[in-house]
Amino acid sequence: MTTTGPGTFYDGLTSARHDVTVELDDGTVRIDAGDGRTVTEWRCAEIAPVSTPEGVLRLGLTIGHPAARLEIHDKALAQAVVQAGRPCDRTGLTDRHTRVRVVGYSVLAVVVLTAAAIWGVPVISSKIAPLLPIAVDVRAGEIANAEFRRQLDGMKDAKTLECATADTAQAAAAKAAFTKLVGMLTAAAGLPLPVDVVMVHVKDVNAITLPGGYIYVYEGIPADANRVDEMAGVIGHELGHVDHRDGIKAQVQAGGLSVLFGLLLGDFTGGGAVVVTATMLLKNAYSRAAETAADLFGARLMAKIGGDPHALGEFLLRIAGNSAPQEHYLLDHPEAQVRAAAVNRIAQPSPMRALLTPDEWTALKKICTEE
């Protein structure tokens, strides 16, 4: 009976492959390095075959260091080791009952992680985010904003990303009107952190709020707005996301999902970071509850500054009839109707005033128009 032969050893700590000499001696498998030094000894009673390609005996420990592996290609030596250890089954870790338990535990783990991802993480994120210091929101926003601007650079419809950057009277007038409108809204909003609101050369009827108070308004908003109150309602909605810290809530939720699925997939480094970034930056809509709360914040803010609180609802209903895809403000027609109805329910009559002069609104409508 052959009791000595070559093998391949993996110590379970690194991915390095070690060519070794395997010797079977009195119920023990001794693994020697090429220089004759004994690397380790395994008792036959404590080893078991694991799933392996045809023609290879792959062994692992049932206790101690279960990640370590030994491969034996010599058929005679493999047979001797199998007979010495008397493992129950070469096709699994041990016996049929063990395999059934392993499969059962794996299925249970998937169910638990999925349930936590769907129901647990959103609840946890809504509780954790308000407790985080504003500095965390700001730092998260800096990171998200840098990545988001890189993505917008590939979507822009002009040489520059931001609108009204030209050194012309038209650009200056448009920029001044935009600054005036944003300043009026932010002064009344009482936000927990400063905001940076930017108009960009992206034609979608959309606006995005990131953590840290970064707001991007796409050029489709002033182009499709019939009056300044509609555009102001949109910006007020985005300020609602800032006030409610929805950006950091979404990022906490995205991070929670990456951790959960990192546990499932065995990836705690690059893959997890990709999940966070993709979830936060590519999913342009918050939850329906967050959108509804931001709608109501915007409507109340409009009433506070003397604007028309119904304007956002009117804007939502009008673009619902637009055949072009709307990624953020409009998910489908019934959604627009529900949101407009909610805004109208809380929009109380209030003294109204012109938020901008006619000339200022005309200039703002053209803020992203090329000179």
C-alpha positions, 0 to 999 in steps of 0.5 A: 500500500502506497503511504507516501506521495506528492500533494498540494497544500493550502494553509487557509490563511493565504491563497498561496499554493504549496507543493508538499510531500504527504505521508500516511503513518499510523492514523496520521497524515503528515504534510512536509515541505520541499525542504523536509520540514513538517508543515502540519500533521492531521489525524485521519479521524479529523479529516474529511473529503470535500467537493472535488474534481474527478481524479483528485482527493481534496481533504479538509479538517472537520475541526481546528482550521477548516479553511485549510485544504490538501489535494492528493492526485496519486490514486493509490495514496488517495485510496490509502488515506480514504481507508485510514480515515473512513469518511462517509461520503466523498461527494460532500463535507461529511454525510447526507445529513450534514449536507442537508443541514448546510443547505438548510442553514444557507437557505435560512441565511438568504431569507433572513438577509433578504428580509432584513434588507427589505424591511429592517434596513429602511427602518434602521436608516430612518432612525440612525440618520437623524442622530448623525452629526451634520458634519457626517452629512457634509462629508458624505455629500462631498464624496457623493457630489464629486462622483455625481458631477463626474457622471453628469459630465457624461450627460451634459448637453453643452461644453460646460456643466453649469448653466449661465457661466458665459460672460454675457448680460443674458447669462448674468441676468439669468444667474441673478434671477436664479440666485434671488429665487433660491435665496428667497426659498432657503432664507425661509426654509430654516435648513440644518445645513447650507445648500448649493443649488446649481442649474445644469445642462441636462435636458431631463425634467428632473432635480436631484438632492444629494447628502450635504445640501447639494441640489442639481436642477436640470434645464428641463425644469425652467423650460417646462415651467409655465410660471416662476411659482412652479419652478419655485415649488420644485426647488422647495421640494428639493429643500424638503429633502435637505431638511429631512436629511433624506440624502444621508438616510438613503446613503445609510440604507445603501451602506446597510444593503452593501454590508448585508449582501457583502456577508452573503457574497463574501465581499467586504471591500470594493464590491460593497463600495460599488453598491453604495455608490450605485444605489445612492447616485444612480437611483434618482428617486427617494421612497414615496414617503420621502417624496410625499413629505418633500412635496408637503414641505415645498408647498408649506414653504411656498405659502410662507414666502407668499408664493402659490402652494398649488403650483407644484401640484399643477406642474406635476399634473401637466408633465404627467401628460408629457410623453417624454420619460420623467425620472424623478418628479413623475413615476407614472400618471396616478403617482402625479395625481396622488402627489398633486392631491396631497399638495392641494389638501394642505395648501391653505389660502395665503397672501400671494406676491410675485416672486420675480418680476416678469423680466427676471422670470423671462431671463430665468427661463433662458438660463440654460439657453446658449448665447 
